[in-house]
Amino acid sequence: MSQNHSRMIDYKEQHLTKRNESLKKVRRENAAIGNQLVDYGVYRDATQESDSSPEPGESFIDEPYSRPPQNEGLCSGVTNEIPAPGLIPTSLPASAIVYPESDLDLW
């Protein structure tokens, strides 16, 4: 194995390690945001019975909002649907992840 080849492998490993650390940080932040949404009552446990549960057709969200048309301007495989109560979105599907061109140049 040539010295240049081993340097290239070392560079790839360092780059992937940095990217993995960055992804872990983002996932932790997303989990914290999801927990805050639960704390504020945006998402509630679907099994929780209470007097404040909404009537059919009502929303758990207190603030009025305008919902954009479904899938308008989004990549294929990504939707802007609000998850069902009790679910906390923590990550995107693998098909929704877009890597910068610099990552593709490594391979």
DSSP file (Angstrom, degrees, kcal/mol; ACC not computed):
  #  RESIDUE AA STRUCTURE BP1 BP2  ACC     N-H-->O    O-->H-N    N-H-->O    O-->H-N    TCO  KAPPA ALPHA  PHI   PSI    X-CA   Y-CA   Z-CA
    1    1 A M              0   0    0      0, 0.0     2,-0.0     0, 0.0     0, 0.0   0.000 360.0 360.0 360.0 131.3    0.0    0.0    0.0
    2    2 A S     >  -     0   0    0      1,-0.1     4,-2.0     4,-0.0     5,-0.2  -0.293 360.0-117.4 -75.6 161.7    1.4    3.3   -1.0
    3    3 A Q  H  > S+     0   0    0      1,-0.2     4,-2.1     2,-0.2     5,-0.2   0.886 115.7  52.9 -65.9 -38.9    2.0    6.2    1.4
    4    4 A N  H  > S+     0   0    0      1,-0.2     4,-2.3     2,-0.2    -1,-0.2   0.899 107.8  51.7 -63.4 -39.7   -0.5    8.4   -0.5
    5    5 A H  H  > S+     0   0    0      1,-0.2     4,-2.1     2,-0.2    -2,-0.2   0.917 110.0  47.9 -64.2 -42.8   -3.2    5.7   -0.3
    6    6 A S  H  X S+     0   0    0     -4,-2.0     4,-2.3     1,-0.2    -1,-0.2   0.873 110.9  51.8 -67.5 -35.3   -2.7    5.3    3.5
    7    7 A R  H  X S+     0   0    0     -4,-2.1     4,-2.5     2,-0.2    -1,-0.2   0.899 108.7  51.2 -64.3 -39.8   -2.9    9.1    3.9
    8    8 A M  H  X S+     0   0    0     -4,-2.3     4,-2.4     2,-0.2    -2,-0.2   0.907 110.4  48.3 -64.3 -41.4   -6.2    9.1    1.9
    9    9 A I  H  X S+     0   0    0     -4,-2.1     4,-2.5     2,-0.2    -2,-0.2   0.918 111.3  50.3 -64.5 -43.2   -7.6    6.4    4.1
   10   10 A D  H  X S+     0   0    0     -4,-2.3     4,-2.4     1,-0.2    -2,-0.2   0.908 110.5  50.2 -60.4 -42.2   -6.6    8.3    7.3
   11   11 A Y  H  X S+     0   0    0     -4,-2.5     4,-2.7     2,-0.2    -2,-0.2   0.923 110.7  49.0 -62.5 -44.4   -8.2   11.5    5.9
   12   12 A K  H  X S+     0   0    0     -4,-2.4     4,-2.8     1,-0.2     5,-0.2   0.916 111.3  49.8 -61.5 -43.5  -11.4    9.6    5.1
   13   13 A E  H  X S+     0   0    0     -4,-2.5     4,-2.2     2,-0.2    -1,-0.2   0.908 112.4  47.1 -63.7 -41.5  -11.5    8.1    8.6
   14   14 A Q  H  X S+     0   0    0     -4,-2.4     4,-2.4     2,-0.2    -2,-0.2   0.922 113.2  48.9 -64.3 -44.0  -10.9   11.5   10.3
   15   15 A H  H  X S+     0   0    0     -4,-2.7     4,-2.5     1,-0.2    -2,-0.2   0.928 112.8  47.0 -62.7 -45.4  -13.6   13.1    8.1
   16   16 A L  H  X S+     0   0    0     -4,-2.8     4,-2.7     1,-0.2    -1,-0.2   0.872 110.6  52.7 -65.9 -36.8  -16.1   10.4    8.9
   17   17 A T  H  X S+     0   0    0     -4,-2.2     4,-2.3    -5,-0.2    -1,-0.2   0.933 111.1  46.6 -63.3 -45.4  -15.4   10.6   12.6
   18   18 A K  H  X S+     0   0    0     -4,-2.4     4,-2.2     1,-0.2    -2,-0.2   0.920 113.7  48.7 -61.8 -43.7  -16.0   14.3   12.6
   19   19 A R  H  X S+     0   0    0     -4,-2.5     4,-2.5     1,-0.2    -2,-0.2   0.906 110.5  50.7 -65.1 -41.2  -19.2   13.9   10.6
   20   20 A N  H  X S+     0   0    0     -4,-2.7     4,-2.3     2,-0.2    -1,-0.2   0.902 110.2  49.8 -63.3 -40.5  -20.4   11.2   13.0
   21   21 A E  H  X S+     0   0    0     -4,-2.3     4,-2.1     2,-0.2    -1,-0.2   0.906 110.9  50.0 -62.9 -41.0  -19.7   13.4   16.0
   22   22 A S  H  X S+     0   0    0     -4,-2.2     4,-2.3     1,-0.2    -2,-0.2   0.913 110.5  49.4 -63.8 -42.9  -21.6   16.2   14.3
   23   23 A L  H  X S+     0   0    0     -4,-2.5     4,-2.5     1,-0.2    -2,-0.2   0.885 109.2  52.4 -64.6 -38.4  -24.6   13.9   13.6
   24   24 A K  H  X S+     0   0    0     -4,-2.3     4,-2.3     2,-0.2    -1,-0.2   0.910 109.4  49.9 -62.5 -41.3  -24.6   12.7   17.2
   25   25 A K  H  X S+     0   0    0     -4,-2.1     4,-2.4     2,-0.2    -2,-0.2   0.921 111.3  48.4 -62.8 -44.3  -24.7   16.3   18.4
   26   26 A V  H  X S+     0   0    0     -4,-2.3     4,-2.7     1,-0.2    -1,-0.2   0.904 110.6  51.2 -64.0 -40.9  -27.6   17.1   16.1
   27   27 A R  H  X S+     0   0    0     -4,-2.5     4,-2.4     2,-0.2    -1,-0.2   0.904 109.8  49.7 -63.8 -40.5  -29.5   14.0   17.2
   28   28 A R  H  X S+     0   0    0     -4,-2.3     4,-2.3     2,-0.2    -2,-0.2   0.922 112.3  48.0 -62.5 -43.0  -29.1   15.0   20.9
   29   29 A E  H  X S+     0   0    0     -4,-2.4     4,-2.4     2,-0.2    -2,-0.2   0.909 111.4  50.1 -64.2 -41.5  -30.3   18.5   20.1
   30   30 A N  H  X S+     0   0    0     -4,-2.7     4,-2.7     1,-0.2    -1,-0.2   0.900 110.1  50.5 -63.4 -40.2  -33.3   17.1   18.2
   31   31 A A  H  X S+     0   0    0     -4,-2.4     4,-2.4     2,-0.2    -1,-0.2   0.905 110.0  50.3 -64.1 -40.7  -34.2   14.8   21.1
   32   32 A A  H  X S+     0   0    0     -4,-2.3     4,-2.0     2,-0.2    -2,-0.2   0.908 111.3  48.3 -63.9 -41.3  -34.0   17.7   23.5
   33   33 A I  H  X S+     0   0    0     -4,-2.4     4,-2.3     2,-0.2    -2,-0.2   0.917 110.6  51.6 -64.5 -42.7  -36.3   19.8   21.3
   34   34 A G  H  X S+     0   0    0     -4,-2.7     4,-1.9     1,-0.2    -2,-0.2   0.902 109.0  50.4 -60.4 -40.8  -38.7   16.8   21.0
   35   35 A N  H  X S+     0   0    0     -4,-2.4     4,-2.5     1,-0.2    -1,-0.2   0.881 108.9  51.9 -64.9 -37.5  -38.7   16.5   24.8
   36   36 A Q  H  X S+     0   0    0     -4,-2.0     4,-2.4     2,-0.2    -2,-0.2   0.897 106.8  53.5 -65.2 -39.2  -39.5   20.3   25.1
   37   37 A L  H  <>S+     0   0    0     -4,-2.3     5,-2.2     2,-0.2     6,-0.8   0.900 109.9  47.7 -62.4 -39.4  -42.4   19.9   22.7
   38   38 A V  H ><5S+     0   0    0     -4,-1.9     3,-1.1     1,-0.2    -2,-0.2   0.930 110.7  51.9 -64.5 -44.4  -43.8   17.1   24.9
   39   39 A D  H 3<5S+     0   0    0     -4,-2.5    -2,-0.2     1,-0.3    -1,-0.2   0.873 109.9  48.9 -60.1 -37.5  -43.3   19.3   28.0
   40   40 A Y  T 3<5S-     0   0    0     -4,-2.4    -1,-0.3    -5,-0.1    -2,-0.2   0.520 117.1-113.8 -82.1  -4.8  -45.2   22.2   26.3
   41   41 A G  T < 5S+     0   0    0     -3,-1.1    -3,-0.2    -4,-0.5    -2,-0.1   0.603  81.0 124.5  86.8  10.5  -48.0   19.9   25.3
   42   42 A V  S   <S+     0   0    0     -5,-2.2     2,-0.4     1,-0.2    -4,-0.2   0.940  84.3  28.9 -67.4 -44.5  -47.5   20.1   21.6
   43   43 A Y  S    S-     0   0    0     -6,-0.8     2,-0.3    -9,-0.2    -2,-0.3  -0.944  80.2-173.9-111.5 137.3  -47.3   16.3   21.5
   44   44 A R        -     0   0    0     -2,-0.4     2,-0.2    -3,-0.1    43,-0.1  -0.931  37.5 -89.8-128.2 155.4  -49.1   14.3   24.1
   45   45 A D    >   -     0   0    0     -2,-0.3     3,-1.4     1,-0.2    41,-0.2  -0.450  31.3-142.3 -63.8 125.9  -49.1   10.6   24.9
   46   46 A A  T 3  S+     0   0    0      1,-0.3    -1,-0.2    -2,-0.2    40,-0.1   0.753 100.4  54.2 -64.0 -24.2  -51.9    9.0   22.8
   47   47 A T  T 3  S+     0   0    0      2,-0.1     2,-0.4    39,-0.0    -1,-0.3   0.594  83.7 105.6 -86.1 -10.0  -52.7    6.6   25.6
   48   48 A Q    <   -     0   0    0     -3,-1.4     2,-0.5     1,-0.0    -4,-0.0  -0.579  58.0-156.4 -76.2 122.2  -53.2    9.5   28.1
   49   49 A E        +     0   0    0     -2,-0.4     2,-0.3     4,-0.0    -2,-0.1  -0.849  27.0 150.2 -97.1 130.3  -56.8   10.1   28.9
   50   50 A S    >   -     0   0    0     -2,-0.5     3,-1.2     1,-0.1    -2,-0.0  -0.979  57.3-111.9-153.0 165.3  -57.7   13.5   30.2
   51   51 A D  T 3  S+     0   0    0     -2,-0.3    -1,-0.1     1,-0.2    -2,-0.0   0.723 113.6  61.2 -69.5 -20.6  -60.5   16.0   30.2
   52   52 A S  T 3  S+     0   0    0      2,-0.0    -1,-0.2    -3,-0.0    -3,-0.0   0.365  72.1 126.7 -90.4   6.6  -58.5   18.3   28.0
   53   53 A S    <   -     0   0    0     -3,-1.2    -4,-0.0     1,-0.1     7,-0.0  -0.396  66.1-107.5 -65.8 143.1  -58.3   15.9   25.1
   54   54 A P        -     0   0    0      0, 0.0    -1,-0.1     0, 0.0     3,-0.1  -0.260  25.7-112.2 -73.2 155.5  -59.5   17.5   21.8
   55   55 A E    >   -     0   0    0      1,-0.2     3,-2.4     4,-0.1     0, 0.0  -0.395  56.4 -70.6 -73.8 161.4  -62.7   16.7   20.1
   56   56 A P  T 3  S+     0   0    0      0, 0.0    -1,-0.2     0, 0.0     3,-0.1  -0.323 126.0  22.2 -55.9 133.6  -62.5   14.9   16.7
   57   57 A G  T 3  S+     0   0    0      1,-0.4     2,-0.2    -3,-0.1    -2,-0.0   0.261 101.7 109.3  91.4 -11.9  -61.1   17.4   14.2
   58   58 A E    <   -     0   0    0     -3,-2.4    -1,-0.4     1,-0.0     2,-0.3  -0.483  62.8-125.9 -91.5 168.0  -59.5   19.6   16.8
   59   59 A S        -     0   0    0      2,-0.2    -4,-0.1    -2,-0.2    -1,-0.0  -0.810  10.1-135.2-114.6 153.1  -55.7   19.9   17.3
   60   60 A F  S    S+     0   0    0     -2,-0.3     2,-0.4   -18,-0.2    -1,-0.1   0.706  85.1  94.3 -72.7 -20.3  -53.5   19.5   20.4
   61   61 A I        -     0   0    0      1,-0.2    -2,-0.2     2,-0.1     4,-0.1  -0.603  64.3-158.1 -80.0 127.6  -51.7   22.7   19.3
   62   62 A D  S    S+     0   0    0     -2,-0.4    -1,-0.2     2,-0.1    -3,-0.0   0.852  70.0  76.1 -74.1 -35.7  -53.2   25.8   21.0
   63   63 A E  S    S-     0   0    0      1,-0.1     2,-0.2     0, 0.0    -2,-0.1  -0.547  85.3-119.2 -81.3 139.8  -52.0   28.3   18.5
   64   64 A P        +     0   0    0      0, 0.0     2,-0.3     0, 0.0    -1,-0.1  -0.496  39.8 176.1 -70.8 147.1  -53.7   28.6   15.1
   65   65 A Y        -     0   0    0     -2,-0.2     2,-0.6    -4,-0.1    -4,-0.0  -0.986  32.8-119.9-149.3 157.6  -51.5   27.9   12.1
   66   66 A S        -     0   0    0     -2,-0.3     0, 0.0     0, 0.0     0, 0.0  -0.894  27.6-144.8-101.5 119.3  -51.8   27.6    8.4
   67   67 A R        -     0   0    0     -2,-0.6     3,-0.1     1,-0.0    -2,-0.0  -0.719  16.6-129.3 -87.3 126.4  -50.8   24.2    7.2
   68   68 A P        -     0   0    0      0, 0.0     3,-0.1     0, 0.0    12,-0.1  -0.289  38.9 -81.9 -69.0 158.3  -49.1   24.3    3.8
   69   69 A P    >   -     0   0    0      0, 0.0     3,-1.4     0, 0.0    11,-0.0  -0.299  62.3 -88.5 -58.0 145.3  -50.3   22.0    1.0
   70   70 A Q  T 3  S-     0   0    0      1,-0.2     9,-0.1    -3,-0.1     4,-0.1  -0.304 100.5  -6.7 -62.4 134.2  -48.9   18.5    1.4
   71   71 A N  T >  S+     0   0    0      1,-0.2     3,-1.1    -3,-0.1     2,-0.5   0.590  85.1 156.2  63.0  15.5  -45.6   17.7   -0.3
   72   72 A E  T <  S-     0   0    0     -3,-1.4    -1,-0.2     1,-0.3     3,-0.1  -0.624  73.1  -6.0 -77.7 121.8  -45.3   21.1   -2.0
   73   73 A G  T 3  S+     0   0    0     -2,-0.5     2,-0.3     1,-0.2    -1,-0.3   0.683 104.5 125.7  73.9  18.9  -41.7   22.0   -2.8
   74   74 A L    <   -     0   0    0     -3,-1.1    -1,-0.2     4,-0.1     3,-0.1  -0.781  65.0-103.1-110.3 155.4  -40.2   19.0   -0.9
   75   75 A C    >   -     0   0    0     -2,-0.3     3,-1.8     1,-0.1    -1,-0.1  -0.299  53.4 -84.5 -66.3 157.2  -37.8   16.3   -2.1
   76   76 A S  T 3  S+     0   0    0      1,-0.2    -1,-0.1    19,-0.1     3,-0.1  -0.399 117.3  27.6 -64.7 141.3  -39.3   12.9   -2.9
   77   77 A G  T 3  S+     0   0    0      1,-0.2     2,-0.5    -3,-0.1    -1,-0.2   0.327 101.2  99.1  89.7  -7.2  -39.7   10.8    0.2
   78   78 A V    <   -     0   0    0     -3,-1.8     2,-0.3    17,-0.1    -1,-0.2  -0.944  49.7-176.8-115.0 131.8  -40.1   13.8    2.6
   79   79 A T        -     0   0    0     -2,-0.5    -9,-0.1     2,-0.1    -4,-0.1  -0.834  29.8-140.1-121.8 163.4  -43.4   15.0    3.8
   80   80 A N        +     0   0    0     -2,-0.3     2,-0.2   -12,-0.1    -2,-0.0  -0.028  55.1 138.2-109.4  29.7  -44.5   17.9    5.9
   81   81 A E        -     0   0    0      1,-0.1    -2,-0.1   -10,-0.0     0, 0.0  -0.476  57.3-120.1 -74.3 145.1  -47.1   15.9    7.8
   82   82 A I        -     0   0    0     -2,-0.2    -1,-0.1     1,-0.1    -2,-0.1  -0.732  35.0-114.7 -83.6 130.1  -47.4   16.4   11.5
   83   83 A P        -     0   0    0      0, 0.0     3,-0.1     0, 0.0    -1,-0.1  -0.211  36.7 -91.5 -64.3 157.1  -46.8   13.1   13.3
   84   84 A A    >   -     0   0    0      1,-0.1     3,-1.9     2,-0.1   -38,-0.1  -0.277  56.3 -82.5 -63.1 152.2  -49.6   11.5   15.3
   85   85 A P  T 3  S+     0   0    0      0, 0.0   -39,-0.2     0, 0.0    -1,-0.1  -0.287 119.0  34.8 -56.1 141.4  -49.9   12.5   19.0
   86   86 A G  T 3  S+     0   0    0      1,-0.3     2,-0.4   -41,-0.2   -41,-0.1   0.274  96.4 103.3  95.4 -10.8  -47.5   10.4   21.1
   87   87 A L    <   -     0   0    0     -3,-1.9    -1,-0.3   -43,-0.1   -43,-0.1  -0.883  53.5-160.5-108.0 137.6  -44.8   10.3   18.4
   88   88 A I        -     0   0    0     -2,-0.4     2,-0.4    -3,-0.1   -54,-0.1  -0.964  19.2-132.1-116.2 118.2  -41.7   12.4   18.6
   89   89 A P        +     0   0    0      0, 0.0   -55,-0.1     0, 0.0     3,-0.1  -0.549  35.9 163.0 -69.5 125.7  -39.8   12.9   15.3
   90   90 A T        +     0   0    0     -2,-0.4     2,-0.3     1,-0.3   -59,-0.1   0.597  56.6   8.0-118.5 -18.0  -36.1   12.3   16.0
   91   91 A S        -     0   0    0    -61,-0.1    -1,-0.3     0, 0.0     3,-0.0  -0.986  67.8-108.0-158.2 165.0  -34.6   11.7   12.6
   92   92 A L        -     0   0    0     -2,-0.3     5,-0.1     1,-0.1   -14,-0.1  -0.633  45.0 -97.0 -91.7 154.4  -35.1   11.9    8.9
   93   93 A P    >   -     0   0    0      0, 0.0     3,-2.2     0, 0.0     4,-0.5  -0.396  37.5-111.3 -65.5 152.8  -35.4    8.8    6.7
   94   94 A A  G >  S+     0   0    0      1,-0.3     3,-1.1     2,-0.2    -2,-0.0   0.819 117.2  61.9 -56.8 -32.1  -32.1    7.9    5.0
   95   95 A S  G 3  S+     0   0    0      1,-0.2    -1,-0.3   -18,-0.1   -17,-0.1   0.691  99.3  56.7 -68.9 -16.2  -33.5    8.8    1.6
   96   96 A A  G <  S+     0   0    0     -3,-2.2     2,-0.5   -19,-0.1    -1,-0.2   0.561  81.2 102.9 -91.5  -8.7  -33.9   12.4    2.8
   97   97 A I    <   -     0   0    0     -3,-1.1     2,-0.5    -4,-0.5    -3,-0.0  -0.627  54.2-164.7 -80.3 125.5  -30.3   12.9    3.8
   98   98 A V        -     0   0    0     -2,-0.5    -2,-0.0     0, 0.0    -3,-0.0  -0.948   5.5-153.1-112.6 122.6  -28.4   15.0    1.2
   99   99 A Y        -     0   0    0     -2,-0.5     5,-0.1     1,-0.1    -2,-0.0  -0.751  22.7-111.3 -95.1 140.4  -24.7   15.0    1.4
  100  100 A P    >>  -     0   0    0      0, 0.0     3,-1.2     0, 0.0     4,-1.1  -0.267  31.4-109.1 -63.1 156.5  -22.6   17.9    0.1
  101  101 A E  H 3> S+     0   0    0      1,-0.3     4,-1.7     2,-0.2     3,-0.2   0.819 115.9  66.8 -59.0 -30.9  -20.6   17.3   -3.0
  102  102 A S  H 3> S+     0   0    0      1,-0.2     4,-0.6     2,-0.2    -1,-0.3   0.853  98.6  52.5 -61.4 -32.9  -17.3   17.4   -1.0
  103  103 A D  H X4 S+     0   0    0     -3,-1.2     3,-0.8     1,-0.2     4,-0.5   0.879 106.9  52.4 -67.7 -36.8  -18.4   14.2    0.8
  104  104 A L  H >< S+     0   0    0     -4,-1.1     3,-1.0     1,-0.2    -1,-0.2   0.818  99.8  63.2 -69.4 -29.6  -19.0   12.5   -2.5
  105  105 A D  H 3< S+     0   0    0     -4,-1.7    -1,-0.2     1,-0.2    -2,-0.2   0.753  91.4  67.1 -66.4 -22.6  -15.5   13.4   -3.7
  106  106 A L  T <<        0   0    0     -3,-0.8    -1,-0.2    -4,-0.6    -2,-0.2   0.803 360.0 360.0 -68.6 -27.7  -14.0   11.3   -0.9
  107  107 A W    <         0   0    0     -3,-1.0    -1,-0.2    -4,-0.5    -2,-0.2   0.431 360.0 360.0 -99.2 360.0  -15.2    8.1   -2.5
